[in-house]
Amino acid sequence: MTAATAFTYESQLTEQQKSLLIAAGVRIAPTWPLDQMIAVNPFWEMRDEPIERVAARLSTLTGARLLMPKEYYLGLYKSGDISRASLLQAATEQKVTKSVQELENELEHSTNVPQWHNLSDLLDSDRDPHTIAWRDEITHQISQFCAAHYQKLHPMLRSGNIKGRPDLYRHWLEVTRRDQGISIILDEPGFHEYFQQLPGDAETLLAQCITSLTLADEELEPYAHALLLDINGWASWVAYLRWQGNLHDKPHDDMLQLLAIRMAWELTIWRFMQAKHPKSFERLGTLWVREKDQLPHLLIQAEDTNKPMWVWAKAAEFSYQHRLNKQLLAAQQQTIAKPKLQAAFCIDVRSEVMRRALESQSEHIQTFGFAGFFGLPLEYQPADTQLSRPQLPGLLKPAIRATETRRTDDKAASLNQTARWQSWTQAAPSSFSMVESMGWLYAFKMLKKAFFARSDENPMSHLSHQQHWTLKNGDQELTVSDKAELAKGILNTMGLRDFAPTVLLVGHGSHTTNNLHAAGLDCGACGGQTGEVNVRVLAQLLNDKDVRAALIGLGVTILDTTRFVAALHITTTDHISCFDEPVSETVTNWLLAATRGSQRERIALIDPTLAAATDAALDKAYIKRSNDWSQVRPEWGLANNAAFIVAPRAWTRQVDLKGRSFLHDYQWQNDDGFAVLELIMTAPMIVTNWINMQYNASVTDNLKYGSGNKVLHNAVGGHIGLYEGNGGDLRIGLAMQSLHNGEKWMHQPQRLSVYIAAPKEPIERIAAQHDSVRQLIDNEWLYLLRWTDDGEIERFYQQQWWPVAEPEA
């Protein structure tokens, strides 16, 4: 039988098979592009199952870890970060009957979770170690192709109209059939010829693979999921395109075609081994039958094996909660009767340190916590350009377009030129080609960066430093009435009812240089951008005399003496810059002192050697760090996040939360119908879960859910994502340098503890009405705790309320 005549039969997918394959693809969570990088829970699409079952599934199918190594928990126990009482409490809740000594013994012995293997893995187990592994070449080939297919500027493999390119599978087949080098790289003569026998459409390929590998329906979905997890980075990118399509009512889903590409490799290997290596094929067939037969048992075994380790993980989380509960309940509530300055900050954990530093300057300062997009469902479109970017959470769809009022023709041209330059200079081979092409001119530029560095800025952000904005819904400019309704809703959700003479609206951003993850340090609530556009637009809205007049008719009165001032908190340096409106000398001094206080607190984690430095030296060090193009740790971002507190600020004002808590102001007595609470539980609570789980997963398994060594990062397709080095799968998640200081982890992976100060009934109702909320709570992707007006804390889980008082050890 020759390659030219073999395997000519046709097959057709049944509806059941197609449904199972689609279900496998739906399990993949999206990843956002570099220029809009936001944190994502990489297990988001599996939230309908308990976290322990998902962990067992992933460890079986791909070897992924959602738990830390045993020595990590042993270290926490020895240091006292895990208490004996919490360990017993966790064991009871997990229905594990082991004693403390038996649980300690679990940490002394290594255990292996058996793993499922696909065809390429089975072949690699006996492959000559001096030849490239099947898995590595498959991942590399698919990844390089996807990079070429999806990049928007100058596709490497095709010319002409990008919109006219073929679908994903057909394009891959066209390219791969021409690639004779595959046989050479794999040292398998004639292997590339077998791609000629693959069918021309994805569904036929999938059907042929199912038939050839005799995959039963109960095996098909986990098998397909395992294959997608082999190329999880690109599967996550395809999931992002699907997400955007669903968000904008433009269906786009290449997941089945990506799966067909990965299955095509399995089918080609199967046919090649059958024709060329019959003895090896016979053994492969035997191993394959065994793999399929044992899959259900492996999933159960993995869950049972990991059960004691989940006791330790939960014990660490309970220990943190008990310590935090004592702090919260012991704090004295402090209310500001008549504030002279109010400042609304993003709920981002980095704002907690700054808010404490600012409040410590005077008893007449009041701060608020609110989602960083400030309730404005914006997309920003610079005047006279077709470019736009979202300025709101990835969960939401923009409803309003914000544009500068005055024309920016010259700046638009500058933007285009800058974007082209950056696209070239940030490409993977740019360090060589730029110097070679530009000669000493670019060499001088590199030296200038090294010795006279300055922060990079998104070229589009150059256009956003404007004072006057036009707001449109579609093609219609918002009326005064529209603006007043928008303003009222924002003020109500923010909890602002009485106004100080100066109200700061403080967005945030991060100045870094030579950092492909720069957007990930900006405001996630603003779509991975700074919050500048949002605070400028909101300040204009609330200072508008016509809007204020209309607000009176809506029951909101803002005195003429009140001014809203847009400001930006640079989290790398803790500088706060006020835009447009001048502020008093007193306010300026308060802000400067807050910067110094926050800088001094953070230096213990940034660079302890500077603890005794003067204020001026400390400030200079922070600025230098943000401008240093060789700095791999410009700041710690949201590392070590652990809690989300939804309560009046008066309840937490006296508590040092150590930059680990998201803080959202909320007063349930002012929330008629609990619409604000519903908004908080369905948006900010989900966003904080995404942040928390991205950091957790990047620590527990950086190989699969992080992005490795930042020094080796190279941009893919300009903005799609990055490689670690020059190939492999698209990397998602955070770099090691964003999580580890070289000696220890700077983020302790634990599930988010959400504290809500509200009555039971609305919490129960909202959870029941929203599947995502209920699933996060009942499947233990986070903890939901209620903080009562009477000073008690209880947990909501599985539609019941449970006490959380620390038990006796």
C-alpha positions in Angstrom: 0.0 0.0 0.0 1.5 3.4 -1.0 0.9 6.8 0.3 -0.7 7.7 -3.0 -3.4 5.1 -2.8 -4.0 4.6 0.9 -6.8 5.8 3.0 -9.3 7.1 0.4 -12.4 6.2 2.4 -14.7 9.0 3.6 -16.5 9.5 6.9 -19.1 11.9 8.2 -19.4 13.3 11.7 -22.6 12.4 13.6 -24.4 15.2 15.4 -23.5 13.6 18.7 -19.8 13.6 17.7 -19.8 17.1 16.6 -21.5 18.2 19.8 -18.9 16.5 21.9 -16.0 18.1 19.9 -17.6 21.5 20.2 -18.0 20.9 24.0 -14.3 20.2 24.3 -13.5 23.6 22.6 -15.9 25.4 24.8 -13.8 24.4 27.8 -10.9 26.7 26.7 -10.9 30.2 28.2 -9.8 33.3 26.2 -6.6 35.2 26.4 -6.5 38.9 25.4 -3.9 40.4 23.0 -0.8 42.1 24.4 -2.0 45.7 23.8 -5.3 44.9 25.7 -3.9 42.4 28.2 -6.3 41.7 31.1 -6.2 39.0 33.7 -8.3 35.9 32.8 -9.2 32.9 34.9 -7.8 30.2 32.6 -10.4 27.8 34.0 -13.3 30.1 33.5 -15.1 27.9 31.0 -15.0 25.0 33.4 -16.5 26.9 36.4 -19.7 24.7 36.1 -17.7 21.9 37.8 -16.0 21.8 41.2 -12.5 23.1 41.2 -11.1 19.8 42.5 -12.7 17.8 39.6 -11.3 20.3 37.1 -7.9 20.0 38.7 -8.1 16.2 38.4 -9.2 16.4 34.8 -6.4 18.8 33.8 -3.7 16.9 35.6 -4.8 13.7 33.9 -5.2 15.1 30.4 -2.2 17.4 30.3 -0.2 17.1 33.6 -1.3 20.6 34.7 -1.2 21.6 38.4 -3.7 23.7 40.3 -1.9 22.9 43.6 1.5 23.8 44.9 4.1 21.2 45.6 4.0 19.4 49.0 7.1 21.2 50.4 5.3 24.5 49.8 2.5 23.6 52.2 4.9 22.1 54.7 6.8 25.4 54.7 3.6 27.3 55.4 2.8 24.9 58.3 6.2 25.1 59.9 6.1 29.0 59.7 2.7 29.2 61.3 1.0 30.5 58.1 -1.2 27.3 58.3 -2.7 26.8 61.7 -3.4 23.4 63.3 -7.0 24.5 63.9 -7.5 25.5 60.2 -6.0 22.2 59.1 -8.5 20.3 61.2 -11.3 22.5 59.9 -10.3 21.9 56.3 -10.1 18.2 56.8 -13.6 18.1 58.3 -15.0 20.1 55.4 -13.3 17.9 52.8 -14.6 14.8 54.6 -11.1 13.6 55.1 -10.8 11.5 58.3 -7.0 11.6 58.7 -5.4 12.9 61.8 -3.1 15.9 61.8 -0.1 13.5 62.0 -1.4 11.5 59.0 -1.9 14.7 57.1 1.7 15.8 57.9 2.9 12.4 56.7 1.2 13.1 53.4 3.6 15.9 52.8 6.7 13.7 53.4 6.0 11.3 50.6 5.8 12.0 46.9 2.8 10.8 44.9 2.4 10.6 41.2 -0.9 11.3 39.4 -1.1 9.0 36.3 -1.5 10.9 33.1 -3.3 10.2 29.9 -1.2 10.0 26.7 -2.2 10.7 23.1 -0.5 9.0 20.1 2.5 11.4 19.9 3.2 11.0 23.6 3.1 7.2 23.3 5.6 7.3 20.5 7.8 9.7 22.3 8.2 7.3 25.2 10.3 5.0 23.0 11.8 7.6 20.7 15.5 8.2 20.3 16.3 11.1 22.7 18.7 12.5 20.1 15.8 13.2 17.7 13.2 15.8 18.1 10.1 14.6 20.0 6.8 14.3 18.1 5.1 16.5 20.6 7.6 19.3 20.3 7.5 19.3 16.5 3.7 19.2 16.4 3.5 22.1 18.8 6.1 24.1 17.0 4.6 23.6 13.5 1.1 24.4 14.5 2.2 27.4 16.5 4.3 28.9 13.7 1.5 28.4 11.3 -1.1 30.1 13.6 1.2 33.0 14.1 1.4 33.5 10.3 -2.4 32.9 9.8 -3.6 35.3 12.5 -1.2 38.2 12.4 -3.0 41.2 10.9 0.1 43.0 9.4 1.9 41.5 6.4 1.0 37.8 6.6 4.2 35.8 6.2 2.7 33.0 4.1 0.2 34.9 1.9 0.0 38.2 0.1 -3.0 40.2 -1.1 -6.2 40.8 0.7 -6.1 39.3 4.2 -9.9 39.0 4.3 -9.7 36.6 1.4 -7.5 34.1 3.2 -8.9 30.5 3.4 -10.3 29.1 6.6 -7.9 27.9 9.3 -7.8 24.2 8.5 -7.7 24.6 4.7 -4.9 27.2 5.0 -2.9 24.9 7.3 -3.3 22.0 4.9 -2.2 24.1 2.0 0.9 25.2 3.8 1.8 21.8 5.4 1.4 19.8 2.1 4.3 22.0 0.7 6.5 21.5 3.7 8.9 18.7 2.9 11.1 19.7 5.8 8.8 18.0 8.3 10.2 14.6 7.3 13.8 15.8 7.7 13.3 17.5 11.1 11.5 14.4 12.5 14.0 12.0 10.8 11.0 10.1 9.3 11.6 9.8 5.6 8.4 10.1 3.6 6.3 11.3 6.5 5.3 14.5 4.8 3.7 12.6 2.0 0.9 11.4 4.2 -0.5 15.0 4.6 -1.5 14.7 1.0 -4.1 12.1 1.9 -5.9 14.3 4.4 -9.4 15.5 3.3 -9.9 19.1 2.4 -12.4 20.1 5.0 -12.2 20.0 8.8 -15.3 18.0 9.6 -14.4 15.1 7.2 -10.9 15.0 8.8 -12.4 14.8 12.3 -14.7 12.0 11.2 -11.9 10.0 9.6 -9.7 10.4 12.8 -12.6 9.2 15.0 -13.1 6.2 12.8 -9.4 5.3 12.4 -8.7 5.6 16.1 -12.0 3.9 17.0 -13.0 6.6 19.5 -16.2 5.9 21.3 -18.5 8.8 22.2 -17.5 8.7 25.9 -13.8 9.0 25.0 -14.2 11.7 22.3 -14.7 14.8 24.4 -11.8 14.3 26.9 -9.5 13.2 24.0 -10.3 16.3 22.0 -9.9 18.5 25.1 -6.4 16.9 25.7 -5.3 17.7 22.2 -6.4 21.3 22.5 -4.6 21.6 25.8 -1.4 20.5 23.9 -1.7 23.9 22.1 -3.5 25.7 24.8 -2.0 29.1 24.0 -3.4 29.2 20.5 -6.6 27.6 21.6 -6.9 30.4 24.1 -6.4 33.0 21.3 -9.1 31.3 19.2 -11.3 31.4 22.3 -10.7 35.2 22.5 -11.8 35.6 18.9 -14.9 33.6 19.7 -15.5 35.8 22.8 -15.2 39.0 20.8 -17.5 37.6 18.2 -20.1 36.7 20.7 -19.7 40.1 22.5 -20.4 42.0 19.3 -22.9 39.6 17.8 -20.5 38.5 15.1 -20.1 34.7 15.5 -16.5 33.6 14.8 -15.2 30.2 16.1 -12.2 28.5 14.6 -11.9 26.1 17.6 -13.2 23.1 15.6 -10.8 23.8 12.8 -7.9 24.2 15.2 -8.9 20.9 16.7 -9.0 19.4 13.2 -5.4 20.5 12.7 -4.2 18.9 15.9 -6.2 15.7 15.1 -4.8 15.7 11.6 -1.3 15.1 13.1 -2.7 12.2 15.1 -4.3 10.6 12.1 -1.2 11.2 9.9 1.0 9.6 12.6 -1.3 6.6 12.8 -1.4 6.1 9.1 2.3 6.6 8.7 3.2 4.1 11.5 0.7 1.6 10.1 2.3 1.8 6.6 6.0 2.3 7.4 6.6 0.7 10.8 4.2 -2.2 11.2 5.8 -3.7 14.3 5.9 -0.4 16.0 2.3 0.2 14.9 1.2 -3.1 16.5 2.6 -2.0 19.8 1.2 1.5 19.4 -2.2 0.0 18.8 -2.0 -2.1 22.0 -0.9 0.9 24.0 -3.7 3.0 22.5 -6.4 0.6 23.5 -5.1 0.6 27.0 -5.0 4.4 27.2 -8.7 4.6 26.1 -9.8 1.9 28.5 -8.1 3.4 31.6 -9.1 7.1 31.0 -12.3 7.0 33.2 -10.3 5.3 36.0 -7.4 7.9 35.7 -9.8 10.8 36.3 -11.2 9.2 39.4 -7.8 8.2 40.7 -6.4 11.7 40.2 -9.2 13.2 42.2 -8.7 10.7 45.1 -4.9 11.2 45.0 -5.2 15.0 45.3 -7.8 15.0 48.0 -5.4 15.3 51.0 -3.5 18.1 49.2 -6.8 20.1 48.8 -7.0 19.8 52.6 -3.7 21.7 52.9 -4.7 24.2 50.3 -7.9 25.0 52.0 -6.2 25.1 55.4 -3.9 27.9 54.1 -7.0 29.8 52.8 -8.9 29.3 56.1 -5.8 30.5 58.1 -5.7 33.7 56.1 -9.4 34.2 56.5 -9.2 33.8 60.3 -6.4 36.3 60.6 -8.2 38.8 58.4 -11.5 38.3 60.2 -9.9 39.2 63.5 -8.5 42.4 62.0 -11.8 43.4 60.4 -13.9 42.7 63.5 -11.4 44.4 65.9 -11.2 47.6 63.9 -12.9 50.8 65.0 -15.2 52.3 62.4 -14.3 55.9 61.5 -16.7 58.1 59.6 -15.7 61.4 58.0 -18.4 64.0 58.9 -17.4 66.8 56.6 -14.6 65.9 54.2 -12.4 68.6 52.6 -11.1 66.1 50.0 -12.7 63.1 48.5 -10.8 60.7 46.2 -12.3 57.8 44.2 -9.8 55.1 43.4 -9.9 51.9 41.4 -10.6 48.8 43.5 -7.2 47.4 42.3 -5.2 46.1 45.3 -2.4 48.6 44.6 -4.8 51.4 45.4 -5.3 50.0 49.0 -1.8 51.1 50.0 -2.2 54.5 48.4 -5.6 55.1 50.0 -4.2 54.4 53.5 -1.3 56.6 52.8 -3.6 59.5 51.7 -6.1 59.0 54.5 -3.4 59.2 57.1 -2.6 62.8 56.1 -5.9 64.2 57.5 -9.1 63.1 59.2 -10.8 65.3 56.6 -9.9 63.1 53.7 -12.3 60.4 52.4 -11.5 57.8 49.8 -13.8 55.5 47.8 -13.2 52.3 45.9 -14.9 51.8 42.6 -14.2 49.8 39.4 -11.5 51.6 37.5 -13.5 52.3 34.4 -15.7 54.5 36.6 -18.9 53.0 35.3 -18.4 54.5 31.8 -19.0 51.8 29.1 -16.5 53.5 26.7 -14.5 52.8 23.7 -11.9 55.4 22.9 -11.6 56.5 19.3 -9.0 59.2 18.5 -10.4 62.0 16.3 -10.0 61.5 12.6 -8.9 57.9 12.9 -10.6 54.6 12.4 -8.7 53.1 15.4 -10.6 52.4 18.6 -9.9 50.6 21.8 -12.1 49.4 24.7 -11.9 51.3 28.0 -14.0 48.9 30.1 -13.8 45.3 31.4 -13.5 42.5 28.9 -16.9 41.1 30.2 -18.7 44.2 28.9 -19.6 45.6 25.5 -18.9 49.3 24.8 -22.0 51.5 24.6 -20.5 54.9 24.3 -17.7 56.2 22.0 -15.4 58.9 23.4 -13.5 61.2 21.0 -11.5 64.3 21.5 -13.5 67.4 20.5 -10.7 69.1 18.6 -9.1 67.7 15.5 -5.8 65.8 15.8 -4.7 65.3 12.2 -1.1 65.8 13.0 -1.2 63.5 15.9 -3.1 60.8 13.9 -0.3 60.8 11.4 2.3 60.6 14.2 0.4 57.7 15.7 0.6 55.8 12.3 4.3 56.5 12.0 5.0 55.5 15.6 2.9 52.3 15.3 4.8 51.2 12.2 8.2 51.9 13.9 7.2 50.0 17.1 5.9 47.1 15.0 9.3 46.8 13.4 11.4 47.4 16.5 9.5 45.0 18.7 9.7 42.1 16.3 11.6 39.0 17.5 14.7 39.5 15.3 14.7 43.3 15.6 17.8 43.5 17.8 19.8 42.3 14.8 17.9 43.6 11.8 17.4 47.1 13.2 21.1 47.7 13.8 22.0 46.1 10.5 19.5 48.2 8.6 19.8 51.5 10.4 23.5 51.2 11.2 25.1 53.5 13.8 21.9 55.6 14.0 20.0 52.8 15.7 23.0 51.7 17.7 23.1 55.3 19.1 19.3 54.9 19.9 20.0 51.7 21.9 22.8 53.4 23.9 20.5 56.3 24.5 17.9 54.0 25.9 20.4 52.3 28.1 21.8 55.5 29.7 19.0 58.1 29.3 15.9 55.8 29.6 12.4 57.1 29.6 9.1 55.3 29.9 7.3 53.9 26.9 3.8 54.9 26.2 1.2 53.4 23.9 1.3 55.6 20.8 -2.5 55.8 20.9 -2.3 57.2 24.4 -0.5 60.3 23.1 -3.8 61.4 21.7 -5.8 61.0 24.9 -4.2 63.9 26.8 -7.2 66.1 25.9 -9.6 68.3 28.0 -12.7 68.3 25.8 -14.6 65.2 24.8 -17.5 64.2 22.6 -19.6 61.3 23.6 -21.7 59.3 21.1 -24.0 56.3 21.2 -23.7 55.0 17.7 -23.9 58.1 15.5 -25.9 60.2 17.9 -24.2 62.5 20.3 -25.4 62.1 23.9 -27.9 64.8 25.0 -27.7 66.6 28.3 -30.5 64.3 29.6 -28.5 61.2 28.5 -25.4 62.6 30.3 -27.3 63.4 33.4 -28.8 59.9 33.6 -25.3 58.4 33.1 -23.8 60.6 35.8 -26.6 59.8 38.3 -26.1 56.1 37.8 -22.3 56.4 38.3 -22.6 58.5 41.4 -25.2 56.2 42.9 -23.1 53.1 42.2 -20.0 54.9 43.6 -21.9 55.8 46.8 -21.2 59.5 46.4 -24.1 61.6 47.8 -22.5 64.5 49.6 -19.6 66.2 47.9 -16.4 67.8 49.2 -15.0 71.0 47.6 -12.5 68.8 45.7 -13.3 65.4 44.4 -10.4 63.5 42.8 -11.3 60.8 40.2 -8.1 58.7 40.3 -7.5 56.3 37.5 -4.3 54.3 37.3 -1.6 53.2 34.9 1.9 51.9 35.0 5.0 53.4 33.3 7.4 50.7 32.2 10.0 50.3 29.4 10.7 47.4 27.1 7.9 45.3 28.6 5.6 43.2 26.4 3.3 42.8 29.5 3.0 46.5 30.1 -0.8 46.5 29.5 -1.2 43.9 32.1 0.1 46.4 34.7 -2.4 49.1 33.6 -6.1 49.0 34.5 -7.8 45.7 33.8 -11.2 47.4 34.3 -10.2 49.8 31.4 -9.4 46.9 29.0 -5.7 46.9 29.8 -5.2 50.6 29.3 -4.7 53.4 31.8 -7.8 55.0 33.3 -6.9 58.4 31.9 -9.7 58.6 29.3 -12.3 57.5 31.8 -11.5 59.9 34.5 -11.1 62.8 32.1 -14.5 62.1 30.5 -16.2 61.6 33.9 -14.7 64.8 35.3 -16.0 66.8 32.3 -19.4 65.2 32.7 -19.7 66.0 36.4 -18.3 69.6 36.0 -20.7 70.4 33.1 -23.1 73.1 34.3 -25.9 71.9 32.1 -25.5 68.3 33.4 -25.5 69.5 37.0 -28.7 71.4 36.3 -30.3 68.3 34.9 -29.1 66.3 37.8 -31.1 68.4 40.2 -34.3 67.2 38.5 -33.0 63.6 39.1 -32.5 64.2 42.9 -28.8 64.9 42.8 -27.4 68.3 43.8 -23.8 69.2 43.3 -22.8 72.6 44.7 -21.1 75.1 42.5 -18.2 75.0 44.9 -17.4 71.4 44.2 -14.9 70.6 41.5 -14.2 67.1 40.1 -10.5 66.7 39.2 -9.3 63.9 36.9 -6.1 62.3 38.1 -3.8 59.3 37.4 -2.0 57.1 39.9 1.2 55.7 38.4 1.5 52.4 40.2 5.2 52.0 39.4 6.2 55.2 41.1 3.1 56.0 43.2 3.0 59.5 41.7 -0.5 61.0 41.4 -0.9 63.6 38.6 -3.9 65.9 38.4 -5.2 66.9 35.0 -6.7 70.1 33.8 -8.0 71.5 37.1 -5.5 73.1 39.5 -5.7 71.9 43.1 -4.9 73.8 46.3 -1.5 73.8 47.9 -3.0 71.7 50.8 -4.2 69.0 48.5 -0.9 69.0 46.6 1.0 68.5 49.8 -1.4 65.7 50.9 -0.8 63.9 47.6 2.9 64.3 47.8 3.0 63.0 51.4 0.8 60.1 50.4 3.3 59.3 47.6 6.2 59.2 50.0 4.3 57.0 52.5 3.2 54.5 49.8 6.7 54.4 48.3 8.2 53.7 51.7 5.8 50.9 52.5 6.3 49.2 49.1 10.1 49.4 49.1 10.2 46.4 51.5 9.0 44.2 48.7 10.6 46.1 45.8 14.1 46.6 47.1 14.7 46.2 50.8 18.3 47.6 50.5 16.7 51.1 50.1 14.7 50.9 53.3 16.8 53.6 55.0 17.1 55.9 52.0 15.8 59.4 52.1 12.5 60.3 50.5 14.3 62.0 47.6 16.6 59.0 47.0 13.6 56.6 47.2 11.6 58.6 44.7 14.6 58.7 42.3 15.0 55.0 42.6 11.4 54.3 41.7 11.6 56.6 38.7 14.8 55.0 37.5 13.2 51.6 37.9 10.2 52.5 35.8 12.4 53.9 33.0 15.0 51.1 33.0 14.6 49.0 29.8 16.5 46.1 31.4 14.3 46.0 34.5 12.3 42.7 34.7 10.4 43.6 37.9 9.3 47.2 37.5 6.5 46.6 40.1 4.7 43.6 41.6 1.3 44.4 40.0 -1.5 42.6 41.7 0.7 39.9 43.2 -0.5 38.4 46.5 -4.1 39.5 46.0 -6.3 37.5 48.4 -9.6 39.3 49.3 -12.3 41.4 47.8 -14.2 43.5 50.4 -17.5 45.1 49.5 -18.4 47.3 52.5 -18.3 50.9 53.7 -14.8 52.3 53.8 -15.4 53.4 57.4 -15.3 49.7 58.3 -11.8 49.1 56.9 -10.2 52.5 57.2 -8.3 51.5 60.3 -7.1 48.2 58.9 -3.7 47.6 57.2 -4.7 45.2 54.5 -1.1 45.1 53.2 -2.0 45.6 49.5 -3.8 42.3 49.3 -7.4 43.4 49.1 -9.6 44.8 46.4 -11.9 47.4 48.1 -15.3 48.4 46.7 -17.3 50.9 48.7 -20.9 49.8 49.3 -23.7 50.9 51.7 -26.6 48.5 51.4 -29.1 50.8 53.1 -28.8 53.2 50.1 -29.2 50.4 47.5 -32.9 50.3 46.7 -33.8 46.9 45.2 -30.1 45.9 45.5 -29.4 46.7 41.9 -25.9 48.0 42.9 -25.1 44.8 44.8 -26.2 42.8 41.8 -23.9 44.8 39.5 -21.0 44.3 41.9 -21.5 40.5 42.2 -21.9 40.0 38.5 -19.0 42.3 37.3 -16.3 43.4 39.8 -16.5 40.1 41.7 -16.0 38.1 38.5 -13.2 40.4 37.4 -11.4 39.9 40.7 -11.9 36.1 40.4 -10.2 36.4 37.0 -7.3 38.3 38.4 -6.9 36.0 41.4 -7.0 32.8 39.3 -4.6 34.1 36.7 -2.0 34.8 39.4 -2.7 31.5 41.1 -2.4 29.4 37.9 0.7 31.3 36.8 2.4 30.2 40.1 1.1 26.7 40.4 2.0 25.8 36.8 3.9 28.5 35.1 4.9 26.2 32.2 1.2 25.7 31.1 -0.5 28.8 32.5 2.3 31.3 32.8 4.7 32.8 30.3 8.1 31.7 31.6 11.2 33.9 31.5 10.5 37.5 30.6 14.0 38.0 29.3 13.2 35.5 26.5 9.9 37.0 25.5 9.3 37.8 21.8 6.1 39.4 20.4 4.0 37.3 18.0 2.2 39.1 15.2 2.9 42.5 16.8 0.2 42.2 19.5 -1.3 38.7 19.4 0.8 37.3 22.3 4.3 36.1 22.9 6.7 33.2 22.6 9.3 32.3 25.2 12.2 32.2 22.9 11.6 31.8 19.1 8.9 29.2 19.2 6.7 26.7 21.0 3.1 27.4 22.0 1.8 30.9 22.5 2.4 31.7 26.1 -0.4 33.0 28.3 -0.4 34.2 31.9 2.4 35.9 33.9 6.2 35.7 33.7 8.1 34.2 36.5 9.7 37.6 37.2 6.2 39.0 38.0 5.7 36.3 40.7 9.1 35.4 42.1 11.9 37.5 43.4 14.6 35.0 42.8 14.3 33.6 46.4 10.6 33.1 47.1 7.2 33.5 45.6 5.7 37.0 45.9 2.2 35.6 45.3 0.7 33.1 47.6 -1.8 31.1 45.5 -5.1 30.9 47.3 -8.7 31.4 46.2 -10.2 34.8 46.6 -12.1 35.5 49.8 -15.1 37.8 49.0 -16.6 39.8 51.9 -19.9 41.5 51.3 -21.7 43.7 53.9 -25.3 43.1 52.9 -28.4 41.2 54.1 -28.7 37.5 53.4 -31.7 37.6 51.1 -30.3 39.7 48.2 -27.1 37.7 48.2 -29.0 34.5 48.0 -31.3 35.8 45.3 -28.5 37.2 43.1 -26.5 34.0 43.3 -29.6 32.0 42.3 -30.4 34.3 39.4 -26.9 34.3 37.8 -25.4 30.9 36.9 -21.8 32.3 36.8 -22.1 33.7 40.3 -23.7 30.5 41.7 -21.1 28.3 40.0 -18.1 30.3 41.4 -19.5 30.0 44.9 -20.8 26.5 45.0 -17.9 25.0 43.0 -15.4 26.8 45.3 -13.7 28.9 42.7 -13.9 31.6 45.5 -15.3 32.0 49.0 -18.3 34.3 49.6 -18.5 35.6 53.2 -21.1 37.9 54.6 -20.0 40.7 57.0 -23.0 41.7 59.1 -23.9 45.0 60.7 -23.7 43.2 64.0 -20.0 42.4 63.6 -20.2 38.8 62.6 -18.9 36.9 59.5 -20.5 33.9 57.9 -20.0 31.9 54.7 -22.5 31.3 51.9 -21.9 28.0 50.2 -24.3 25.5 48.5 -27.2 27.8 49.2 -26.6 27.6 53.0 -25.0 29.9 55.6 -22.1 28.5 57.7 -20.3 30.0 60.7 -16.6 30.8 60.1 -15.3 31.2 63.7 -11.9 29.5 64.0 -12.4 26.1 65.8 -10.3 25.0 68.8 -7.1 23.2 67.8 
